[in-house]
Amino acid sequence: MGKESNGTLNIYGSDTGYYLIKHSGLYNLPKILKECKTILDDLGYFIQDKDHSESVKPSGKELTTEWKCEKKVSEYVKFKTEVKLITVRQVDVKIKNKKLQKGDFEFRLSSSMTKNYEKSFKGTLPGKIQRHLYEKFIIAERLDDYEDKLDEEGQELIKVVKENLY
């Protein structure tokens, strides 16, 4: 059996991993945070601030921001996206009258598509067979479109981060 047998398809990351961007140098953290949140809002995600912590160390500021985001795409499919930003040894610098941050920056992204989230098909053998047939023959093209859409959404976030790394 193929991917139609899986309840969750990971687009970025996996059950245990994530898409990762690491950078040491200059970055514009306020712009990254603002633009990523705006994109997720515009895409219709419900954003839950899972973690936001800041601490000041002798080597600089350390910051962790984590969002868990969900949106219902249809009665059968739900998108889940998790974003985590971590900075270490962050100090503010001014370059050409522009306030930037300098330090170690890490961006983590995981996105997945959950199918049958409302348990339209039961976990019994007949229910599993019905679900498999439904996904393979009735809505296969729509599920592929959803996968592409989730990939595009992740690419938007990645683009914002990369544009703000110097």
C-alpha positions, 0 to 999 in steps of 0.5 A: 500500500502507498501513502494513502495508508498513512494518516499523516504525511510529512512535507517538511521534517518528519516525525522526529525531524525538521527542515533546518536553516543554521546561520552565524552572522547578521540577521534581521530577527524582528523582520523574520518574526513579523513576516513569518507570522503575517504569512501564517495569518494570511494563509489562515492558520490558527497560531498558538505560541507554544514557547517564547523565552529570552535570557541575557547571558554574558555572551549575548541574548538567547531567544527561543520562539516556537509556534504550533499552527493548524488550519482545516483545509477540508472536512478530511484534511488538516495542515499542521505547521511548527516553526521554531526560531532559536538565537544564541549569542545575539547582540544588536548591531547597527550597520548603515543606519539599519538595526540588525542582530549578530549571532547564531541563528537557527530556523526549524520548520516541520509541516504535515498534512493529517488526513481523516482527522475527524475519523470519517473512516473507522479504524476497523478493517472495512473502514481502512479498506474504504479509506484506502479506496477513497484516497487512492481513487476518489480524492487522489488528485486533490490530496496531491494538490494539498501536498503541493500547497503545503510545500508552497507554504513552507517555501514562503516561510523559508524564503522570508528567512533566507532573505533576512540572513546577511 
